Amino acid sequence: MPPTPAQPSDDLPQAFIDKAAGVKLLCLDVDGTLTDGGLYINEDNVETRRFCVHDGQGITAWHRLGYTTAIITARPARAVRRRAKDLGIAHLYDNVTDKRQTILQLTTSLKLTIDQVAFVGDDLSDLRAMHTVGCPIAVGDADQGIKDLCVLTTRAIGGHGAVREAIWAILRAQDKLDHVMALYS
């Protein structure tokens, strides 16, 4: 079960708290992170994906606190474009072969340091990005090699609230989670 805003940050690893302290940009993988990793293809050859509304709520709260989100995916992102638009995510990169390079370019354009970037991912295509950012986070069902290099692994699995859990953890580490509750009170 993901943490709730009222929970203290004392159950978070100290290494994560240290790395999350200055995070301002949240970069997200799609397949296996924002989705459960399944691709649904119907008889008309139309591909769809399932997104978790809880993750969307977390991203919306993240934006309302003044933070930025980017989606970086290796696959074409037609359905993802729609979801990004609905959530107010201005930075969407699809068909990316080198997520690390995309993060470095985005960080430069936003005038941030790499230490101010968190990346949430699950699989080998995220490895270079994870090695690059200051705060790498794995979803609960991520590849073990990914989990091993991250400063936090969510309890929730990809596509089932893992992104919101990661956001809540970052905000807890920054002592700002109560600000989320105030936004909706």
Protein Blocks (a to p, Z undefined) as FASTA:
>chain_A
ZZdfklcfklpcfklmmmmmmgcbdcddfehplpgoiacddfkopacddddfklmmmmmm
mmmnopacddddfbdckkmmmmmmmnopabdcehiablmlmmmmmmmmnopafklpccdd
fbfklmmmmmmmmbdcddfkbcfklmmmpcbdcfbdghilplmmmmmmmmmmnopmmmmm
mmmZZ
